[in-house]
């Protein structure tokens, strides 16, 4: 994903989220829930996390990653519930 991001955003993401659990679930939820045309809430959340240079294209990619991660988590939870 880093190759698709703008160079500034990729570097800031790497620095801000290089340690485990450095991106809280609340931030991912806020990014995923942002339905505004410019993804302004996602931009705000990223800026607070140390990624102020995220362009609209960067915010779209990060939002899509959050959607994929939450979908995977939901599916894994469903497997546990269904198998019990």
N, C-alpha and C positions, 0 to 999 in steps of 0.2 A: 504494500500500500504506500510506503514511503516514496516510491518512485513516481507515483501519481500525484503526490502532494507538491505544493510549491516548495522550493528549497528552504525558505525561511521557516515555513510551518513545519516541515519535516524535522528540521534541527530543533525547533522549540518543543515539538512533541517528544522527540527522543530525550531531551533534557528533562522535561516535566514529568514524564511517565516511565522513566527507566527502572524504577524500583517496583517490586510487586505491590499490588493493592494501592498504587498511587492515584488511580482514577476511581473515585468513589461511585457507588451505585447511583446515588442521588444525582450526580453529574451526568451519568449516562442516561438516566431517565429523563432529565431535563433536555438533553440534546435530542433524544429520540422523540420526545413529545412536541418539539418545536415544529409547528406547521406553517410558520410565517414564510412569505416568499423569499426573504433574505436570510432566513435562519438566524435571526438576530439574537434569540435566546441562546442558541448554540454558540454563537460568537461571544456572547457575554460570559458563558460558562467556561469556554476555552480560554478567554482572556484572563479570567480569575485564576485559572489553573496554570497560567504561565505561557499561554500560546496566543499572544495578541495579534499576530500577523495572519491569522487564518482567513483566507479569501472565501468567497461564496463557494467556489469549487471544493476547497479544502473542507469547509463545513458540511457540504453534501456528502463527501466521502467519509468523514468521521461519523456523521449521522447514520449512514448506511452500515458502517462497521458496528455501531451500537445496536442497530436493529438486528443484525446477524447474531451478535453475541447474546442478546436477550432472547431471541428465538431459539437458539441452541440451548440455553439454560432452561427455557420452558419445556422444550422437548425432552431433555434429560430428566426433568422433574416428572413429566408425564409418564415416562417409562417406569420410574419407581412406583408411582401410584398404580399404574395399570398392572404391574406384575405382582402387586401385593394382595 
